[in-house]
Amino acid sequence: VQLQASGGGLVQAGGSLRLSCAASGSRFRISAMGWYRRAPGEQRDLVAAVTSGGRTDYADSVKGRFTISRDNAKNTVYLQMNSLKPKDTAVYYCAAEVGAIATKYWGQGTLVTVSS
């Protein structure tokens, strides 16, 4: 399974970005898809996730600012990020859980930099 993420970049505080991640090559059903991030010197943490049925989960730090969505037909997950803050600066990784045992696959990461 390959995950191709796009949409990162440099934005000023208060601005918006939209990340996309397309999954391909899976023979099995993709259940949950999500976004994680790793800020410099920190561990990788969950930002948001969405199940195939549309149930969502968000980190407290992004609730009300970020929205995750998914197009099941395209195996693509999106992350709309609004009201960005400098502390949102990180490498963002998409992930997908595939098959009956929910094997997790990772994308290559896309850098989001928010300037103050």
C-alpha positions, 0 to 999 in steps of 0.5 A: 500500500502506498500513501502519497501526501501533498499540500504542505507548505509555508503559511502565516499564523491565522492562515489555512492549508489543506492536506491530501493523502491518496492510498493506492495498491491495497487489495483489502479494505481500508478502515481508518485513515488519519493524520499524525504530526511530529514537531521538532524534538517531539514524538509523532502524535495523532492529529485526526482520524476518520473511519470508513463510516465517517466517525472522526477523532481529533487531538484536543489542540486542533478541535474547532480548527482542523477538519478531517474528511474522506472520499472512500471511492478515491481512498483519499483523506483530507485535512483542512487546517484553519486558524493555523498557529506556529505550534502547528509547525510539524511534519504531517504524516498520513496513515491508513489501517488496512485489512482485518488486522488493521495493518498500518501504513504510512505516507512520506510526510509533508512539512507544514510551517506556520510563521508568526 
